[in-house]
């Protein structure tokens, strides 16, 4: 479920998304949130994790392309 709060994650750098994911995990581990807050945090964490994965896949593609170009 994408929410407006999670849509801003798409603009984060890798480091920002990673830090946001760490923050969300820390908050969830505290266990002091309501169920609704916990669900929103979980969704936010999922969005941040997806953003990190997008960055990592993009970096891998760039490295693969550079390796391929240098071996030609």
ABEGO torsion letter per residue (X at the ends): XBBAAAAAAAABBAAAAAAAAAAAAAAAAAGABBAAAAAAAAAAAAAAAAAAAAAAAAAAAAAAAAAAAAAX
